[in-house]
Amino acid sequence: MMQRENMTLSSDMQRHIANWEQVHSTRPWGLYPSEDLIRFVTRRYRDAADRSAIRIIDIGCGPGANLTYLGREGFMLAGIDASTTALKNAKERFRAAGLEFDDRSLDLCQGNFAELPWPDESFDVAIDMESIYANPMEIIRACVGEAHRVLKPGAVFFGKAFGTETTGYGTGEIYEPNTSRNPVGGPCGGFGFAHFFTREEIEDVFSGFSELSIDWLHRTDRGESISIFEWIVTAVK
């Protein structure tokens, strides 16, 4: 089992976290969940007898696009984000969608992904739709370790992360191998830290899980001016 370690965030990382509050306070964010998340949920839980017995945590939930979809599907939910504005917007989206909720069915927390505030073995599923990547590798490892800790035995992590073929890789200030601060252009431009994963790094970071399945997508955007390579990770505790 991965061990939980207390992380002391540097002032640099504290500024990085504060940056996400500014991002969510000053710009709109996506309204719709990832197609890959919808496919994962449909394949795994199409025939689930009682979805309210399945508890899912969204790590880096933002303003709730994934949570609103999962709420409509009947799951019990939790989410964490660095931005209080994002969490406020997530609750507003639930209300706008006509979804009833309380602190048990929608347990939202502002905080640090590397120190999740939930007890061991609290969740059946953990999802990360390209949030954990926005950190240096030390923090990424702690985040994945925390996801492992809060999952029940046999529970599953499902996530997406950018690969090194993505536009912006190798630009900006190189903080460490494959990690840039403020990469130029591409899907990670303008958001602070971004780690672009190799397959070997994915395998290493998730080595504490009992099963690991890796898929990938490679596409272009904006008239082929941007390349986006995404790793799709399914890991069973």
Backbone as CSV, one residue per row, in Angstrom:
resi,resn,N_x,N_y,N_z,CA_x,CA_y,CA_z,C_x,C_y,C_z
1,MET,0.840,-1.195,0.000,0.000,0.000,0.000,0.873,1.241,0.000
2,MET,0.494,2.227,-0.804,1.253,3.470,-0.831,1.098,4.195,0.507
3,GLN,2.179,4.765,0.978,2.155,5.466,2.250,1.844,6.942,2.055
4,ARG,1.053,7.462,2.988,0.740,8.890,2.944,1.866,9.671,3.592
5,GLU,2.316,10.710,2.909,3.371,11.563,3.444,2.858,12.991,3.523
6,ASN,3.232,13.683,4.580,2.845,15.078,4.704,3.697,15.915,3.765
7,MET,3.027,16.691,2.937,3.717,17.515,1.954,3.762,18.953,2.464
8,THR,4.924,19.563,2.437,5.051,20.977,2.739,5.210,21.711,1.422
9,LEU,4.189,22.470,1.051,4.216,23.141,-0.237,5.131,24.352,-0.184
10,SER,5.964,24.489,-1.198,6.818,25.660,-1.312,5.962,26.879,-1.638
11,SER,6.535,28.054,-1.439,5.812,29.278,-1.801,5.516,29.297,-3.292
12,ASP,6.405,28.677,-4.069,6.199,28.580,-5.510,4.930,27.786,-5.824
13,MET,4.760,26.650,-5.139,3.579,25.829,-5.361,2.328,26.506,-4.816
14,GLN,2.449,27.220,-3.737,1.305,27.956,-3.198,0.815,29.003,-4.196
15,ARG,1.749,29.650,-4.872,1.369,30.613,-5.909,0.702,29.894,-7.084
16,HIS,1.204,28.707,-7.389,0.620,27.923,-8.483,-0.829,27.573,-8.171
17,ILE,-1.099,27.160,-6.942,-2.464,26.828,-6.544,-3.350,28.062,-6.595
18,ALA,-2.812,29.201,-6.113,-3.584,30.446,-6.153,-3.906,30.854,-7.583
19,ASN,-3.037,30.492,-8.524,-3.270,30.826,-9.930,-4.561,30.214,-10.442
20,TRP,-4.899,28.994,-9.955,-6.119,28.339,-10.426,-7.371,29.059,-9.935
21,GLU,-7.285,29.695,-8.776,-8.418,30.518,-8.335,-8.623,31.691,-9.284
22,GLN,-7.527,32.295,-9.704,-7.632,33.395,-10.656,-8.195,32.913,-11.987
23,VAL,-7.748,31.736,-12.441,-8.240,31.188,-13.704,-9.751,31.004,-13.657
24,HIS,-10.231,30.364,-12.599,-11.661,30.073,-12.514,-12.491,31.316,-12.194
25,SER,-11.853,32.337,-11.674,-12.567,33.577,-11.364,-12.700,34.494,-12.568
26,THR,-11.896,34.254,-13.605,-11.817,35.237,-14.692,-12.171,34.685,-16.068
27,ARG,-12.456,33.376,-16.177,-12.758,32.836,-17.496,-13.788,31.707,-17.368
28,PRO,-14.574,31.494,-18.412,-15.512,30.370,-18.388,-14.772,29.048,-18.522
29,TRP,-15.427,27.957,-18.155,-14.822,26.633,-18.239,-15.808,25.688,-18.894
30,GLY,-15.331,24.542,-19.304,-16.163,23.609,-20.047,-17.433,23.197,-19.321
31,LEU,-18.493,23.014,-20.086,-19.784,22.603,-19.543,-20.009,21.107,-19.602
32,TYR,-19.207,20.394,-20.376,-19.521,19.004,-20.687,-18.401,18.077,-20.233
33,PRO,-18.753,16.846,-19.860,-17.740,15.888,-19.406,-16.927,15.343,-20.566
34,SER,-15.807,14.753,-20.233,-14.972,14.091,-21.233,-15.714,12.902,-21.827
35,GLU,-15.634,12.771,-23.142,-16.232,11.605,-23.805,-15.626,10.313,-23.272
36,ASP,-14.354,10.347,-22.932,-13.696,9.142,-22.422,-14.244,8.752,-21.059
37,LEU,-14.596,9.754,-20.239,-15.216,9.454,-18.952,-16.586,8.812,-19.158
38,ILE,-17.371,9.355,-20.074,-18.695,8.786,-20.362,-18.559,7.332,-20.818
39,ARG,-17.578,7.070,-21.676,-17.359,5.702,-22.163,-16.965,4.776,-21.016
40,PHE,-16.078,5.240,-20.138,-15.653,4.445,-18.984,-16.838,4.103,-18.089
41,VAL,-17.642,5.111,-17.749,-18.782,4.897,-16.855,-19.798,3.953,-17.495
42,THR,-20.066,4.153,-18.778,-21.050,3.312,-19.455,-20.597,1.861,-19.491
43,ARG,-19.355,1.636,-19.817,-18.851,0.268,-19.903,-18.840,-0.422,-18.541
44,ARG,-18.474,0.322,-17.515,-18.271,-0.308,-16.210,-19.538,-0.393,-15.376
45,TYR,-20.438,0.558,-15.542,-21.580,0.643,-14.626,-22.933,0.642,-15.324
46,ARG,-22.982,0.238,-16.569,-24.249,0.205,-17.300,-25.306,-0.595,-16.547
47,ASP,-24.910,-1.732,-15.973,-25.860,-2.636,-15.330,-25.804,-2.576,-13.805
48,ALA,-25.198,-1.522,-13.254,-25.122,-1.411,-11.796,-26.521,-1.311,-11.195
49,ALA,-26.811,-2.149,-10.214,-28.154,-2.198,-9.629,-28.478,-0.947,-8.832
50,ASP,-27.485,-0.383,-8.132,-27.721,0.778,-7.277,-26.520,1.712,-7.364
51,ARG,-26.625,2.676,-8.242,-25.494,3.598,-8.414,-25.284,4.491,-7.201
52,SER,-26.302,4.673,-6.389,-26.147,5.493,-5.186,-25.238,4.821,-4.158
53,ALA,-24.936,3.546,-4.357,-24.002,2.842,-3.481,-22.564,2.963,-3.961
54,ILE,-22.359,3.610,-5.113,-21.028,3.766,-5.700,-20.558,5.197,-5.478
55,ARG,-19.436,5.348,-4.798,-18.941,6.682,-4.441,-17.719,7.023,-5.297
56,ILE,-17.788,8.172,-5.960,-16.748,8.597,-6.899,-16.161,9.921,-6.440
57,ILE,-14.837,10.026,-6.475,-14.169,11.300,-6.209,-13.573,11.831,-7.504
58,ASP,-13.819,13.115,-7.769,-13.250,13.804,-8.928,-12.124,14.694,-8.420
59,ILE,-10.888,14.324,-8.752,-9.711,15.070,-8.302,-9.443,16.187,-9.314
60,GLY,-9.549,17.427,-8.861,-9.471,18.561,-9.771,-10.797,18.744,-10.482
61,CYS,-11.860,18.807,-9.696,-13.213,18.788,-10.271,-13.594,20.067,-10.993
62,GLY,-12.860,21.172,-10.746,-13.208,22.428,-11.403,-14.650,22.810,-11.119
63,PRO,-15.324,23.460,-12.063,-16.697,23.903,-11.843,-17.752,22.836,-12.112
64,GLY,-17.347,21.571,-12.163,-18.328,20.510,-12.038,-18.890,19.885,-13.297
65,ALA,-18.223,19.996,-14.428,-18.743,19.358,-15.645,-18.865,17.848,-15.469
66,ASN,-17.816,17.212,-14.948,-17.863,15.766,-14.732,-18.837,15.406,-13.613
67,LEU,-18.826,16.179,-12.537,-19.694,15.893,-11.400,-21.169,16.005,-11.770
68,THR,-21.520,17.001,-12.571,-22.915,17.151,-12.962,-23.372,15.952,-13.780
69,TYR,-22.543,15.508,-14.700,-22.856,14.301,-15.472,-23.017,13.100,-14.543
70,LEU,-22.084,12.900,-13.635,-22.135,11.760,-12.729,-23.320,11.856,-11.777
71,GLY,-23.688,13.077,-11.385,-24.866,13.261,-10.554,-26.136,12.843,-11.277
72,ARG,-26.233,13.202,-12.541,-27.386,12.776,-13.343,-27.453,11.247,-13.442
73,GLU,-26.281,10.615,-13.408,-26.225,9.166,-13.519,-26.505,8.468,-12.190
74,GLY,-26.624,9.234,-11.105,-27.066,8.663,-9.836,-25.992,8.251,-8.859
75,PHE,-24.731,8.649,-9.081,-23.649,8.258,-8.193,-23.552,9.188,-6.977
76,MET,-22.954,8.685,-5.904,-22.568,9.505,-4.757,-21.214,10.138,-5.083
77,LEU,-21.047,11.423,-4.764,-19.905,12.148,-5.315,-19.136,12.939,-4.270
78,ALA,-17.848,13.097,-4.558,-16.979,14.018,-3.840,-16.065,14.671,-4.863
79,GLY,-15.593,15.853,-4.534,-14.683,16.551,-5.431,-13.771,17.471,-4.672
80,ILE,-12.593,17.681,-5.231,-11.635,18.610,-4.631,-11.044,19.483,-5.723
81,ASP,-10.859,20.747,-5.399,-10.232,21.676,-6.324,-9.523,22.753,-5.524
82,ALA,-8.509,23.365,-6.140,-7.791,24.454,-5.478,-8.614,25.727,-5.427
83,SER,-9.604,25.847,-6.290,-10.350,27.094,-6.450,-11.698,27.046,-5.747
84,THR,-11.922,27.974,-4.818,-13.233,28.078,-4.170,-14.287,28.547,-5.166
85,THR,-13.904,29.370,-6.124,-14.848,29.815,-7.143,-15.321,28.642,-7.983
86,ALA,-14.410,27.747,-8.348,-14.793,26.567,-9.117,-15.802,25.719,-8.353
87,LEU,-15.579,25.534,-7.058,-16.495,24.715,-6.262,-17.862,25.380,-6.126
88,LYS,-17.879,26.687,-5.969,-19.145,27.426,-5.925,-19.904,27.233,-7.235
89,ASN,-19.180,27.321,-8.347,-19.814,27.146,-9.655,-20.316,25.717,-9.844
90,ALA,-19.613,24.750,-9.279,-20.059,23.358,-9.378,-21.416,23.177,-8.711
91,LYS,-21.588,23.755,-7.535,-22.881,23.654,-6.850,-23.973,24.374,-7.633
92,GLU,-23.631,25.498,-8.231,-24.608,26.222,-9.036,-25.033,25.404,-10.251
93,ARG,-24.104,24.659,-10.832,-24.448,23.801,-11.965,-25.388,22.676,-11.548
94,PHE,-25.160,22.136,-10.361,-26.072,21.105,-9.867,-27.487,21.674,-9.725
95,ARG,-27.577,22.849,-9.159,-28.905,23.459,-8.988,-29.538,23.738,-10.334
96,ALA,-28.761,24.262,-11.276,-29.295,24.579,-12.596,-29.766,23.326,-13.328
97,ALA,-29.127,22.183,-13.018,-29.515,20.924,-13.641,-30.694,20.260,-12.941
98,GLY,-31.178,20.890,-11.863,-32.298,20.327,-11.120,-31.925,19.128,-10.272
99,LEU,-30.642,18.996,-9.917,-30.173,17.868,-9.125,-30.225,18.207,-7.639
100,GLU,-30.872,17.373,-6.857,-30.896,17.562,-5.419,-29.611,17.008,-4.814
101,PHE,-29.071,17.712,-3.836,-27.828,17.243,-3.223,-27.705,17.789,-1.816
102,ASP,-26.893,17.094,-1.021,-26.500,17.572,0.296,-25.011,17.296,0.451
103,ASP,-24.484,17.520,1.654,-23.041,17.360,1.847,-22.590,15.909,1.736
104,ARG,-23.517,14.981,1.822,-23.159,13.571,1.681,-23.143,13.155,0.217
105,SER,-24.116,13.597,-0.550,-24.194,13.176,-1.951,-23.271,13.985,-2.857
106,LEU,-22.876,15.197,-2.401,-21.931,16.039,-3.141,-20.992,16.681,-2.133
107,ASP,-19.922,15.982,-1.816,-18.970,16.373,-0.777,-17.802,17.103,-1.436
108,LEU,-17.847,18.438,-1.432,-16.836,19.235,-2.111,-15.870,19.843,-1.103
109,CYS,-14.598,19.895,-1.504,-13.566,20.405,-0.611,-12.562,21.239,-1.398
110,GLN,-12.212,22.398,-0.862,-11.130,23.193,-1.428,-9.837,22.730,-0.788
111,GLY,-8.835,22.395,-1.613,-7.601,21.941,-1.014,-6.575,21.455,-2.011
112,ASN,-5.635,20.713,-1.480,-4.446,20.253,-2.179,-4.620,18.781,-2.546
113,PHE,-4.462,18.450,-3.829,-4.638,17.072,-4.286,-3.657,16.112,-3.618
114,ALA,-2.530,16.630,-3.156,-1.503,15.780,-2.561,-1.794,15.437,-1.108
115,GLU,-2.871,15.992,-0.536,-3.284,15.673,0.836,-4.805,15.638,0.877
116,LEU,-5.387,14.568,0.384,-6.841,14.469,0.332,-7.407,14.341,1.747
117,PRO,-8.507,15.030,2.058,-9.028,15.064,3.419,-9.987,13.925,3.763
118,TRP,-10.027,12.873,2.938,-10.929,11.756,3.193,-10.172,10.571,3.775
119,PRO,-10.858,9.730,4.548,-10.191,8.569,5.163,-9.771,7.516,4.139
120,ASP,-8.933,6.599,4.587,-8.534,5.464,3.758,-9.775,4.705,3.276
121,GLU,-9.689,4.196,2.050,-10.694,3.279,1.499,-12.103,3.867,1.542
122,SER,-12.227,5.126,1.084,-13.508,5.830,1.096,-14.267,5.734,-0.217
123,PHE,-13.587,5.388,-1.327,-14.192,5.539,-2.648,-14.088,4.272,-3.492
124,ASP,-15.064,4.145,-4.384,-15.093,3.059,-5.347,-14.400,3.435,-6.657
125,VAL,-14.349,4.727,-6.940,-13.729,5.232,-8.167,-13.063,6.568,-7.860
126,ALA,-11.890,6.797,-8.429,-11.259,8.121,-8.435,-11.024,8.507,-9.889
127,ILE,-11.398,9.729,-10.245,-11.153,10.196,-11.605,-10.290,11.448,-11.585
128,ASP,-9.522,11.587,-12.636,-8.677,12.776,-12.838,-8.668,13.092,-14.326
129,MET,-9.447,14.072,-14.713,-9.510,14.460,-16.117,-8.553,15.623,-16.375
130,GLU,-7.261,15.287,-16.420,-6.204,16.243,-16.734,-6.146,17.400,-15.738
131,SER,-5.978,17.007,-14.459,-5.721,17.980,-13.403,-4.395,17.706,-12.712
132,ILE,-4.138,16.438,-12.373,-2.914,16.099,-11.656,-1.671,16.452,-12.458
133,TYR,-1.780,16.407,-13.788,-0.616,16.708,-14.650,-0.041,18.090,-14.383
134,ALA,-0.851,19.007,-13.833,-0.458,20.415,-13.697,0.370,20.634,-12.432
135,ASN,1.376,19.788,-12.251,2.231,19.829,-11.072,3.604,19.270,-11.419
136,PRO,4.617,19.587,-10.614,5.898,18.880,-10.746,5.733,17.412,-10.353
137,MET,6.688,16.595,-10.715,6.574,15.162,-10.521,6.458,14.766,-9.053
138,GLU,7.129,15.456,-8.145,7.023,15.111,-6.724,5.577,15.205,-6.256
139,ILE,4.891,16.255,-6.673,3.495,16.446,-6.287,2.601,15.432,-6.996
140,ILE,2.889,15.153,-8.260,2.113,14.153,-9.003,2.159,12.805,-8.291
141,ARG,3.345,12.395,-7.873,3.460,11.116,-7.168,2.640,11.120,-5.882
142,ALA,2.669,12.229,-5.163,1.889,12.320,-3.930,0.393,12.273,-4.228
143,CYS,-0.033,12.929,-5.306,-1.445,12.922,-5.688,-1.920,11.509,-6.011
144,VAL,-1.141,10.789,-6.798,-1.514,9.423,-7.159,-1.490,8.529,-5.916
145,GLY,-0.527,8.757,-5.033,-0.479,8.003,-3.788,-1.713,8.242,-2.933
146,GLU,-2.172,9.479,-2.904,-3.389,9.801,-2.145,-4.625,9.184,-2.788
147,ALA,-4.680,9.209,-4.117,-5.800,8.554,-4.804,-5.827,7.067,-4.453
148,HIS,-4.673,6.434,-4.461,-4.568,5.022,-4.088,-5.062,4.819,-2.657
149,ARG,-4.661,5.688,-1.752,-5.022,5.541,-0.335,-6.526,5.590,-0.119
150,VAL,-7.216,6.516,-0.778,-8.647,6.699,-0.504,-9.530,5.727,-1.278
151,LEU,-8.944,4.935,-2.182,-9.715,3.930,-2.901,-9.831,2.651,-2.075
152,LYS,-10.976,1.998,-2.202,-11.189,0.703,-1.572,-10.378,-0.363,-2.318
153,PRO,-10.080,-1.479,-1.679,-9.434,-2.584,-2.407,-10.284,-3.005,-3.602
154,GLY,-9.649,-3.136,-4.743,-10.362,-3.496,-5.961,-11.008,-2.333,-6.673
155,ALA,-10.951,-1.142,-6.077,-11.522,0.056,-6.701,-10.604,0.543,-7.822
156,VAL,-11.113,1.492,-8.616,-10.425,1.848,-9.855,-10.152,3.345,-9.950
157,PHE,-8.994,3.672,-10.473,-8.624,5.039,-10.852,-8.760,5.147,-12.366
158,PHE,-9.432,6.219,-12.822,-9.536,6.474,-14.252,-9.093,7.904,-14.508
159,GLY,-8.132,8.096,-15.410,-7.627,9.437,-15.624,-7.050,9.665,-17.006
160,LYS,-6.821,10.952,-17.288,-6.186,11.367,-18.533,-5.041,12.308,-18.201
161,ALA,-3.989,12.253,-19.020,-2.829,13.117,-18.829,-2.184,13.378,-20.182
162,PHE,-1.559,14.520,-20.311,-0.939,14.890,-21.583,0.404,14.179,-21.767
163,GLY,0.699,13.833,-23.025,1.960,13.198,-23.367,2.925,14.165,-24.017
164,THR,4.136,13.697,-24.245,5.200,14.563,-24.741,5.020,14.977,-26.206
165,GLU,4.064,14.361,-26.916,3.786,14.768,-28.290,2.841,15.966,-28.359
166,THR,2.436,16.470,-27.200,1.493,17.586,-27.132,2.195,18.917,-27.392
167,THR,1.560,19.779,-28.162,2.090,21.122,-28.403,2.317,21.840,-27.072
168,GLY,3.461,22.448,-26.927,3.853,23.113,-25.691,4.934,22.371,-24.949
169,TYR,5.084,21.070,-25.232,6.131,20.298,-24.583,7.500,20.891,-24.913
170,GLY,8.325,21.035,-23.882,9.679,21.546,-24.071,9.775,23.053,-24.191
171,THR,8.656,23.774,-24.001,8.676,25.233,-24.072,8.465,25.818,-22.680
172,GLY,8.552,27.119,-22.582,8.440,27.776,-21.290,9.694,27.550,-20.462
173,GLU,9.567,27.712,-19.149,10.693,27.465,-18.245,10.726,25.982,-17.900
174,ILE,11.832,25.304,-18.214,11.959,23.882,-17.921,12.280,23.735,-16.436
175,TYR,11.332,23.200,-15.704,11.457,23.069,-14.249,12.214,21.812,-13.870
176,GLU,11.946,20.723,-14.600,12.571,19.423,-14.416,12.276,18.633,-15.690
177,PRO,12.847,17.443,-15.871,12.557,16.695,-17.096,11.052,16.525,-17.334
178,ASN,10.610,16.961,-18.505,9.222,16.840,-18.971,8.225,17.731,-18.232
179,THR,8.703,18.584,-17.344,7.833,19.533,-16.650,8.235,20.950,-17.026
180,SER,7.265,21.712,-17.513,7.486,23.115,-17.852,6.629,24.003,-16.960
181,ARG,7.130,25.194,-16.738,6.320,26.233,-16.123,5.912,27.197,-17.239
182,ASN,4.607,27.359,-17.407,4.056,28.230,-18.446,4.521,27.840,-19.849
183,PRO,4.203,26.612,-20.273,4.529,26.230,-21.657,3.826,27.159,-22.641
184,VAL,4.399,27.272,-23.817,3.890,28.206,-24.823,2.935,27.471,-25.757
185,GLY,1.688,27.929,-25.798,0.714,27.359,-26.721,0.224,25.996,-26.282
186,GLY,-0.642,25.423,-27.111,-1.193,24.114,-26.815,-2.214,24.154,-25.690
187,PRO,-2.717,22.998,-25.279,-3.779,22.953,-24.260,-3.319,23.328,-22.868
188,CYS,-2.008,23.336,-22.618,-1.490,23.629,-21.278,-0.946,25.046,-21.151
189,GLY,-0.962,25.797,-22.227,-0.410,27.144,-22.205,-1.191,28.076,-21.300
190,GLY,-0.468,28.823,-20.479,-1.100,29.840,-19.652,-1.611,29.373,-18.307
191,PHE,-1.335,28.099,-17.928,-1.880,27.580,-16.668,-0.814,27.235,-15.641
192,GLY,0.414,27.677,-15.821,1.455,27.382,-14.846,2.147,26.067,-15.149
193,PHE,2.354,25.232,-14.128,3.073,23.975,-14.297,2.316,23.012,-15.215
194,ALA,3.081,22.273,-16.006,2.509,21.208,-16.825,3.554,20.106,-16.974
195,HIS,3.168,18.893,-16.620,4.049,17.751,-16.851,3.515,16.960,-18.031
196,PHE,4.390,16.668,-18.976,4.049,15.908,-20.176,4.647,14.501,-20.016
197,PHE,3.794,13.506,-19.920,4.211,12.156,-19.541,4.723,11.331,-20.711
198,THR,5.738,10.536,-20.429,6.094,9.417,-21.292,5.340,8.183,-20.787
199,ARG,5.277,7.147,-21.620,4.632,5.905,-21.176,5.356,5.330,-19.958
200,GLU,6.677,5.400,-19.967,7.450,4.851,-18.849,7.106,5.570,-17.541
201,GLU,6.867,6.870,-17.611,6.492,7.610,-16.402,5.111,7.195,-15.912
202,ILE,4.167,7.005,-16.825,2.841,6.529,-16.427,2.970,5.185,-15.702
203,GLU,3.726,4.271,-16.286,3.901,2.957,-15.681,4.542,3.057,-14.301
204,ASP,5.494,3.964,-14.149,6.189,4.127,-12.875,5.283,4.758,-11.817
205,VAL,4.593,5.826,-12.181,3.764,6.543,-11.217,2.635,5.653,-10.685
206,PHE,2.096,4.774,-11.534,0.983,3.918,-11.133,1.435,2.506,-10.768
207,SER,2.710,2.340,-10.462,3.238,1.007,-10.181,2.685,0.420,-8.883
208,GLY,2.132,1.236,-8.005,1.570,0.737,-6.755,0.207,0.097,-6.903
209,PHE,-0.399,0.204,-8.080,-1.689,-0.423,-8.331,-1.482,-1.856,-8.802
210,SER,-2.487,-2.704,-8.563,-2.353,-4.116,-8.911,-2.528,-4.372,-10.398
211,GLU,-3.316,-3.525,-11.070,-3.544,-3.674,-12.506,-3.459,-2.301,-13.162
212,LEU,-2.880,-2.256,-14.347,-2.753,-0.995,-15.072,-3.022,-1.231,-16.545
213,SER,-3.952,-0.457,-17.085,-4.260,-0.491,-18.513,-4.044,0.906,-19.077
214,ILE,-3.287,0.999,-20.172,-2.947,2.289,-20.765,-3.440,2.340,-22.207
215,ASP,-4.185,3.380,-22.513,-4.572,3.679,-23.888,-4.121,5.102,-24.206
216,TRP,-4.292,5.518,-25.440,-3.899,6.879,-25.796,-4.720,7.389,-26.971
217,LEU,-4.791,8.722,-27.042,-5.413,9.430,-28.153,-4.420,10.453,-28.681
218,HIS,-4.359,10.598,-29.981,-3.508,11.629,-30.592,-4.341,12.323,-31.660
219,ARG,-4.552,13.616,-31.474,-5.395,14.352,-32.403,-4.818,15.749,-32.614
220,THR,-5.365,16.426,-33.601,-4.989,17.818,-33.828,-6.186,18.713,-33.547
221,ASP,-5.920,20.019,-33.469,-6.960,20.999,-33.197,-6.613,22.293,-33.932
222,ARG,-7.637,23.108,-34.150,-7.472,24.427,-34.766,-6.724,24.338,-36.099
223,GLY,-7.323,23.541,-37.001,-6.734,23.413,-38.328,-5.364,22.784,-38.329
224,GLU,-5.162,21.789,-37.476,-3.911,21.042,-37.364,-2.747,21.886,-36.845
225,SER,-3.058,23.037,-36.251,-1.975,23.868,-35.708,-1.541,23.417,-34.317
226,ILE,-2.365,22.622,-33.649,-2.065,22.143,-32.301,-2.158,20.622,-32.289
227,SER,-1.182,19.990,-31.653,-1.178,18.540,-31.467,-1.487,18.233,-30.004
228,ILE,-2.395,17.288,-29.787,-2.786,16.909,-28.427,-2.671,15.394,-28.291
229,PHE,-1.752,14.967,-27.439,-1.564,13.553,-27.154,-2.001,13.313,-25.711
230,GLU,-2.932,12.394,-25.515,-3.477,12.151,-24.185,-3.346,10.666,-23.824
231,TRP,-2.744,10.412,-22.674,-2.746,9.073,-22.105,-4.056,8.860,-21.357
232,ILE,-4.655,7.683,-21.513,-5.870,7.311,-20.799,-5.514,6.135,-19.890
233,VAL,-5.654,6.347,-18.590,-5.151,5.408,-17.596,-6.303,4.786,-16.823
234,THR,-6.319,3.472,-16.750,-7.243,2.753,-15.878,-6.401,1.867,-14.963
235,ALA,-6.484,2.125,-13.654,-5.645,1.409,-12.699,-6.509,0.862,-11.562
236,VAL,-6.348,-0.410,-11.257,-7.117,-1.060,-10.208,-6.248,-1.235,-8.970
237,LYS,-6.784,-0.861,-7.829,-6.028,-0.974,-6.587,-5.917,-2.452,-6.169
